[in-house]
Amino acid sequence: MGYWPTSLLPRLTNYANILQFGGEIVNFNRNGHTSTQMGSGHFAEEGFKKAAFFRNLNLVNSAGKVTPLPLSNLQTYVDHPKCYNIKVSSNKVYGTHFYFGGPGKNSNCP
């Protein structure tokens, strides 16, 4: 997220083909899931003031023009949806945005 000068990422001198966001936890439990939280520890559907979020996702082209990231361009993947999840949306206040997170181990995520 943010501005990355060419000196740090010379392979991105002209443009990027893809942008990825991710959440990651470490699970050393071989027979079950860790209680490590992601984000604020709340599921995405709990929304504002509970779940972690990114808002006003924008793209900047080579001319410096800022445009909102179309909601249709977002793809999600969650490998343990009973432990963590994501919800994407768009509105006039937050633009294209997503809520994410979860508590880790819970009654539905043993």
Secondary structure, 3 states (H helix, E strand, C coil): CCCCCCCCCHHHCCCCCCCCCCCCCCCCCCCCCCCCCECCCCCHHHCCCCCEEECCCEEECCCCCEEECCHHHCCCCCCCCCCCEEEEEEECCCEEEEEEEECCCECCEC
